Amino acid sequence: MQVYFFHLMSWPYLPADFDDKYDSAWIWLPNILYDPVKGHELYREYINTLAYAEELGFDGICVNEHHQNAYGLMPSPNLIAAALTQRTRRVKIAVIGNALPLYNPPLRVAEEMAMLDVMSGGRLIAGMVVGGGPEYYSYQIDPTYARERFREALDLIIKAWTHPGPFLWNSKHYFFNYVNPWPRPLQQPHPPIWIPGVGSLETIEFIAQRRYSYMGVPYFHIDVFRRMFSQFREACDKAGYTANPEQMGWGVPIYVAETDRQAREEFEPHCSYFQRNLLKGVRITPPGYTSAKSALAIIKNRPLFLSEQKTWDDVEKGVFAIVGSPATVRQKLTQHLKDLGCGVLLTGCQTGTLPHDLARKSMELFAREVLPHLKNLNSSSLTGAPR
């Protein structure tokens, strides 16, 4: 079992009347609400927390990319990853990921990720994403070609990492006379590829065929993850091999305190801020962004998304977060990890407005009293739900 610390770097200072006054935390939320002085402090503390995960024994740390929003303050996760290459020595650094259709040219991703791999001593995990629906409004990108551009860009990046340059590249969306990136990645043939998803069968089949790793995007009901990982195992079977548990990652917020009651009291208000404010507008999707089949699946899954939950009981029953004493968190994680059959846990340990001191206290309790137990889970016990 591999355990990663995942951080969104959210903005915790939205006004008290945000829910009534604004209809989205994305795209058009006025940036006058951003205070660069507070932002300076936040980046410092968030990076300190990510680096602290190495000291506590986490296997890796994760950053990701979003634009023009209060949900996640990393329009360039590669910048944060670069800082972390100099603050850490052992942990994997997972950039989950670069939104390939937003990069022109995508060779920039090949170059920057190769730099990160070399700077980190071969610790990069290269996450590649299509990018969220709101991003296509923010960057004014035609969404109807998103999937085509993503696959072409990914193929270009992989070839740039694995074939001697210079060489010619000519595809529908990209043409280069000279593909010849300096530097090249340290890991050979290339860094591991992780691709997040929210249940699109096309994405699941693509990842399975390429033998990459599928990371389930958090904030969905546990039944959605159960279905996604079952579909992924079936897709791997069709591709002629058995899925490795380490090809599947489950993202879920986790908070640990001395007792169940204390954990809920400390965490619930900050989770509520995230649920009520920061998720507002996350599902804004332009026409053509997904296939009709995937669009229907998104509509079907809407009641199973965190922002739709009305009570804390709904949150707990749907396993949108795992909150409690060390014993409770151990028991729940063991049960669900075995049920899902995934070998990578992406822990969102600092959610919404959760203060830095509480986030680190929870991390310490998790590392001391939960993490060693998870490390003892072996692949044979991660069989997944019956198919």
C-alpha positions as CSV (number, residue, x, y, z in Angstrom):
1,M,0.0,0.0,0.0
2,Q,1.3,3.4,-1.0
3,V,0.1,6.5,0.9
4,Y,0.3,10.0,-0.6
5,F,-0.4,13.4,0.8
6,F,-2.6,15.4,-1.6
7,H,-2.9,19.2,-1.4
8,L,-5.2,21.5,-3.4
9,M,-3.8,24.7,-1.8
10,S,-7.4,26.2,-1.5
11,W,-8.2,29.8,-0.7
12,P,-9.6,29.9,2.9
13,Y,-10.6,33.5,3.1
14,L,-13.8,33.9,1.1
15,P,-16.2,36.3,2.6
16,A,-18.9,35.1,5.0
17,D,-21.7,36.0,2.5
18,F,-20.0,34.2,-0.4
19,D,-22.7,31.5,-0.7
20,D,-25.4,34.1,-1.0
21,K,-23.5,36.6,-3.1
22,Y,-21.6,34.5,-5.7
23,D,-22.7,31.7,-7.9
24,S,-19.3,30.2,-8.5
25,A,-15.8,29.9,-7.1
26,W,-14.5,29.4,-10.6
27,I,-13.9,31.4,-13.8
28,W,-15.6,34.7,-13.0
29,L,-15.1,34.9,-9.2
30,P,-13.6,38.5,-8.9
31,N,-9.9,38.3,-8.1
32,I,-10.2,41.3,-5.9
33,L,-11.1,38.7,-3.3
34,Y,-7.5,37.4,-3.5
35,D,-5.0,39.1,-1.1
36,P,-1.4,38.6,-2.3
37,V,-0.1,39.2,1.2
38,K,-2.1,36.4,2.7
39,G,-1.3,34.4,-0.4
40,H,2.4,34.7,0.3
41,E,1.9,33.3,3.8
42,L,-0.4,30.5,2.5
43,Y,2.1,29.3,-0.1
44,R,4.9,29.2,2.5
45,E,2.7,27.2,5.0
46,Y,1.3,24.9,2.4
47,I,4.7,24.0,1.1
48,N,5.9,23.5,4.6
49,T,3.0,21.1,5.2
50,L,3.8,19.2,2.0
51,A,7.5,18.9,2.9
52,Y,6.5,17.7,6.4
53,A,4.7,14.7,4.9
54,E,8.2,13.3,4.0
55,E,9.3,13.6,7.6
56,L,6.2,11.7,8.8
57,G,6.8,8.8,6.4
58,F,4.3,9.3,3.6
59,D,5.4,7.7,0.3
60,G,4.6,10.7,-1.8
61,I,3.1,14.2,-2.1
62,C,0.7,15.4,-4.8
63,V,0.0,18.7,-6.4
64,N,-2.4,19.6,-9.3
65,E,-3.4,22.2,-11.8
66,H,-6.4,24.6,-11.8
67,H,-7.0,28.1,-13.2
68,Q,-8.9,31.2,-12.1
69,N,-10.5,29.9,-9.0
70,A,-10.5,29.8,-5.2
71,Y,-10.6,26.0,-5.2
72,G,-6.9,25.4,-5.9
73,L,-4.2,28.0,-6.0
74,M,-1.8,26.1,-8.4
75,P,-2.2,27.4,-11.9
76,S,1.3,26.0,-12.3
77,P,1.8,22.9,-10.2
78,N,5.2,22.4,-11.8
79,L,6.4,25.5,-9.9
80,I,5.3,24.0,-6.6
81,A,6.8,20.7,-7.5
82,A,10.1,22.4,-8.4
83,A,10.2,24.0,-4.9
84,L,9.5,20.6,-3.3
85,T,12.4,18.9,-5.2
86,Q,14.6,21.1,-3.1
87,R,12.7,20.7,0.2
88,T,12.5,16.8,0.1
89,R,14.9,14.0,-0.5
90,R,12.9,10.7,-0.5
91,V,9.2,11.1,-1.3
92,K,7.7,10.7,-4.8
93,I,6.5,14.0,-6.2
94,A,3.2,13.5,-8.1
95,V,2.1,16.3,-10.4
96,I,-1.5,15.2,-11.1
97,G,-1.3,16.6,-13.5
98,N,-0.6,19.0,-16.4
99,A,-3.8,19.7,-18.4
100,L,-2.3,18.9,-21.8
101,P,-4.9,20.5,-24.2
102,L,-4.1,23.9,-22.4
103,Y,-0.4,23.8,-23.4
104,N,0.7,25.1,-26.7
105,P,3.2,23.7,-27.4
106,P,2.8,20.5,-25.3
107,L,6.5,20.0,-25.7
108,R,6.7,22.4,-22.8
109,V,5.3,19.7,-20.5
110,A,7.9,17.2,-21.8
111,E,10.7,19.7,-21.0
112,E,9.4,20.8,-17.6
113,M,8.6,17.4,-16.3
114,A,12.0,16.1,-17.5
115,M,13.5,19.0,-15.5
116,L,11.5,18.0,-12.4
117,D,12.5,14.3,-12.7
118,V,16.2,15.3,-13.0
119,M,16.0,17.9,-10.2
120,S,14.3,15.4,-7.9
121,G,16.7,12.6,-8.6
122,G,14.1,10.5,-10.4
123,R,11.2,11.0,-8.0
124,L,8.6,12.5,-10.4
125,I,5.2,10.9,-11.1
126,A,3.9,12.5,-14.3
127,G,0.2,13.1,-14.1
128,M,-1.6,14.0,-17.3
129,V,-5.1,15.3,-17.4
130,V,-7.6,16.7,-19.9
131,G,-8.4,19.5,-17.5
132,G,-11.7,20.4,-15.9
133,G,-14.6,21.9,-17.7
134,P,-14.1,25.4,-16.2
135,E,-10.6,25.5,-17.5
136,Y,-11.9,25.6,-21.1
137,Y,-13.7,28.8,-20.3
138,S,-10.8,30.3,-18.5
139,Y,-8.3,29.6,-21.3
140,Q,-10.8,29.9,-24.2
141,I,-9.9,26.5,-25.6
142,D,-12.3,24.7,-28.0
143,P,-13.5,21.7,-25.9
144,T,-14.7,19.6,-28.8
145,Y,-11.1,18.7,-29.6
146,A,-10.0,18.2,-25.9
147,R,-9.7,14.4,-26.0
148,E,-8.0,14.4,-29.4
149,R,-5.5,17.0,-28.3
150,F,-4.9,15.2,-25.0
151,R,-4.1,11.9,-26.7
152,E,-1.9,13.4,-29.4
153,A,0.0,15.5,-26.8
154,L,0.5,12.5,-24.5
155,D,1.9,10.4,-27.4
156,L,4.2,13.3,-28.4
157,I,5.5,13.7,-24.8
158,I,6.1,9.9,-24.4
159,K,8.0,9.7,-27.8
160,A,10.0,12.9,-26.9
161,W,11.1,11.1,-23.7
162,T,11.9,7.7,-25.2
163,H,13.2,8.4,-28.7
164,P,16.5,10.1,-29.7
165,G,16.0,13.6,-31.1
166,P,15.7,15.5,-33.2
167,F,12.8,13.9,-35.0
168,L,9.8,15.1,-37.0
169,W,6.3,15.1,-35.5
170,N,3.2,15.5,-37.6
171,S,-0.3,14.8,-36.3
172,K,-3.7,16.4,-36.6
173,H,-3.2,19.1,-34.0
174,Y,0.6,19.4,-33.6
175,F,3.5,19.8,-36.1
176,F,7.2,20.1,-35.1
177,N,10.1,19.9,-37.5
178,Y,12.4,19.3,-34.5
179,V,11.4,17.4,-31.4
180,N,14.6,17.4,-29.4
181,P,14.0,18.2,-25.7
182,W,16.9,19.0,-23.3
183,P,17.0,17.7,-20.6
184,R,15.7,14.1,-20.8
185,P,14.1,12.4,-17.8
186,L,16.2,10.5,-15.3
187,Q,13.7,7.6,-15.0
188,Q,13.8,5.3,-17.9
189,P,12.0,4.7,-20.2
190,H,10.0,7.6,-18.6
191,P,8.4,8.6,-15.3
192,P,5.3,6.7,-14.2
193,I,2.1,8.0,-15.8
194,W,-1.0,8.7,-13.6
195,I,-4.2,9.8,-15.2
196,P,-7.1,10.9,-12.9
197,G,-10.7,10.2,-13.9
198,V,-14.3,10.6,-12.7
199,G,-15.7,7.4,-14.3
200,S,-15.7,8.0,-18.0
201,L,-15.5,4.5,-19.6
202,E,-13.5,6.0,-22.5
203,T,-10.8,7.2,-20.1
204,I,-10.8,3.9,-18.1
205,E,-10.3,1.9,-21.3
206,F,-7.6,4.2,-22.6
207,I,-5.6,4.0,-19.3
208,A,-6.0,0.2,-19.1
209,Q,-4.8,-0.3,-22.7
210,R,-1.7,1.8,-22.0
211,R,-1.1,0.1,-18.7
212,Y,-0.9,3.5,-16.9
213,S,-2.4,4.2,-13.4
214,Y,-5.9,5.3,-12.8
215,M,-6.5,7.8,-10.0
216,G,-10.1,8.3,-8.8
217,V,-10.9,12.0,-8.4
218,P,-12.1,12.6,-4.8
219,Y,-15.5,14.0,-3.6
220,F,-17.6,11.1,-4.9
221,H,-19.7,8.5,-3.1
222,I,-17.9,5.3,-2.3
223,D,-20.2,3.4,-4.7
224,V,-18.8,5.5,-7.6
225,F,-15.3,4.4,-6.8
226,R,-16.4,0.8,-6.4
227,R,-17.9,0.9,-9.9
228,M,-14.9,2.7,-11.4
229,F,-12.3,0.3,-10.1
230,S,-14.4,-2.7,-11.1
231,Q,-14.7,-1.3,-14.7
232,F,-10.9,-0.6,-14.7
233,R,-10.1,-4.2,-13.7
234,E,-12.5,-5.5,-16.4
235,A,-10.8,-3.2,-19.0
236,C,-7.4,-4.5,-18.0
237,D,-8.7,-8.1,-18.4
238,K,-9.8,-7.2,-21.9
239,A,-6.4,-5.7,-22.6
240,G,-4.8,-9.1,-21.7
241,Y,-3.5,-8.6,-18.2
242,T,-4.5,-8.4,-14.5
243,A,-4.7,-5.0,-13.0
244,N,-2.1,-4.3,-10.3
245,P,-3.6,-2.7,-7.2
246,E,-0.9,0.0,-7.5
247,Q,-2.5,1.0,-10.8
248,M,-5.6,2.3,-8.9
249,G,-5.7,5.3,-6.5
250,W,-8.5,6.4,-4.2
251,G,-8.6,10.1,-3.3
252,V,-10.4,10.9,0.0
253,P,-10.2,13.6,2.7
254,I,-9.0,12.2,6.0
255,Y,-8.9,13.8,9.4
256,V,-7.7,12.2,12.6
257,A,-8.1,13.5,16.2
258,E,-8.0,12.0,19.7
259,T,-11.7,10.9,19.6
260,D,-14.4,10.6,17.0
261,R,-16.3,13.5,18.5
262,Q,-13.3,15.8,18.6
263,A,-12.4,14.9,15.0
264,R,-15.8,15.8,13.8
265,E,-16.0,19.1,15.8
266,E,-12.5,20.1,14.5
267,F,-13.1,19.1,10.8
268,E,-16.7,19.6,9.9
269,P,-16.8,23.4,9.7
270,H,-13.8,23.5,7.4
271,C,-15.2,20.7,5.2
272,S,-18.5,22.6,5.0
273,Y,-16.7,25.7,3.7
274,F,-15.1,23.5,1.0
275,Q,-18.3,21.8,0.2
276,R,-20.5,24.9,0.2
277,N,-18.1,27.4,-1.3
278,L,-15.1,26.0,-3.2
279,L,-17.0,23.3,-5.1
280,K,-19.5,25.8,-6.3
281,G,-19.1,25.9,-10.1
282,V,-16.7,23.0,-10.4
283,R,-19.1,21.2,-12.7
284,I,-19.4,24.0,-15.2
285,T,-18.8,22.3,-18.5
286,P,-18.9,23.7,-22.0
287,P,-20.8,21.9,-24.8
288,G,-18.6,19.4,-26.5
289,Y,-16.3,18.8,-23.5
290,T,-17.5,15.2,-23.1
291,S,-19.2,12.6,-25.3
292,A,-23.0,12.3,-24.9
293,K,-22.5,9.0,-23.1
294,S,-20.1,10.6,-20.6
295,A,-22.4,13.6,-20.2
296,L,-25.3,11.4,-19.2
297,A,-23.0,9.6,-16.7
298,I,-22.1,12.9,-15.2
299,I,-25.7,13.9,-14.8
300,K,-26.5,10.4,-13.3
301,N,-23.6,10.8,-10.8
302,R,-24.6,14.3,-9.7
303,P,-26.5,13.2,-6.5
304,L,-23.4,11.2,-5.6
305,F,-21.1,14.3,-5.5
306,L,-20.0,15.9,-2.2
307,S,-21.6,19.3,-3.0
308,E,-25.0,17.7,-3.1
309,Q,-24.9,16.2,0.4
310,K,-27.2,17.9,2.9
311,T,-26.0,16.6,6.3
312,W,-22.9,15.3,8.0
313,D,-24.6,11.9,8.2
314,D,-24.8,12.0,4.3
315,V,-21.0,12.7,4.2
316,E,-20.2,9.8,6.5
317,K,-22.5,7.3,4.9
318,G,-21.2,8.0,1.5
319,V,-17.6,8.0,2.7
320,F,-16.9,11.4,1.2
321,A,-14.4,11.9,4.0
322,I,-13.0,9.6,6.7
323,V,-13.0,11.4,10.0
324,G,-12.4,10.1,13.5
325,S,-10.1,8.7,16.1
326,P,-7.0,6.6,15.0
327,A,-8.9,3.4,15.7
328,T,-11.9,4.5,13.7
329,V,-9.8,5.8,10.7
330,R,-7.8,2.6,10.7
331,Q,-10.9,0.4,10.7
332,K,-12.7,2.4,8.0
333,L,-9.6,2.7,5.7
334,T,-8.8,-1.0,6.0
335,Q,-12.4,-2.0,5.1
336,H,-12.7,0.3,2.2
337,L,-9.3,-0.2,0.7
338,K,-9.9,-4.0,0.7
339,D,-13.3,-3.5,-0.8
340,L,-12.1,-1.2,-3.5
341,G,-9.0,-3.2,-4.3
342,C,-6.8,-0.2,-4.8
343,G,-3.1,0.0,-3.8
344,V,-2.7,3.8,-3.7
345,L,-4.3,6.1,-1.1
346,L,-4.4,9.8,-1.8
347,T,-5.1,11.5,1.5
348,G,-6.5,15.0,1.4
349,C,-5.4,16.1,4.8
350,Q,-6.0,19.8,4.7
351,T,-9.5,20.7,3.4
352,G,-11.1,24.1,3.0
353,T,-10.3,26.5,5.9
354,L,-8.6,23.8,8.1
355,P,-5.8,25.7,10.0
356,H,-2.2,24.6,9.5
357,D,-1.8,23.5,13.1
358,L,-4.8,21.2,13.0
359,A,-3.8,19.8,9.6
360,R,-0.3,18.9,10.9
361,K,-1.7,17.5,14.2
362,S,-4.0,15.2,12.1
363,M,-1.1,14.2,9.9
364,E,1.0,13.3,12.9
365,L,-1.7,11.1,14.4
366,F,-2.3,9.5,11.1
367,A,1.4,8.9,10.5
368,R,1.9,7.5,14.0
369,E,-1.2,5.4,14.5
370,V,-2.7,4.7,11.1
371,L,0.1,4.7,8.5
372,P,2.0,1.7,9.9
373,H,-1.1,-0.4,9.8
374,L,-1.8,0.5,6.2
375,K,1.8,-0.4,5.3
376,N,1.1,-4.0,6.4
377,L,-1.7,-4.4,3.9
378,N,-0.4,-6.6,1.0
379,S,-1.6,-6.9,-2.6
380,S,-3.3,-10.2,-2.0
381,S,-5.7,-8.6,0.5
382,L,-6.6,-5.8,-2.0
383,T,-8.9,-8.0,-4.2
384,G,-11.7,-5.5,-4.7
385,A,-15.4,-6.1,-4.6
386,P,-16.7,-9.2,-6.2
387,R,-17.2,-8.7,-10.0
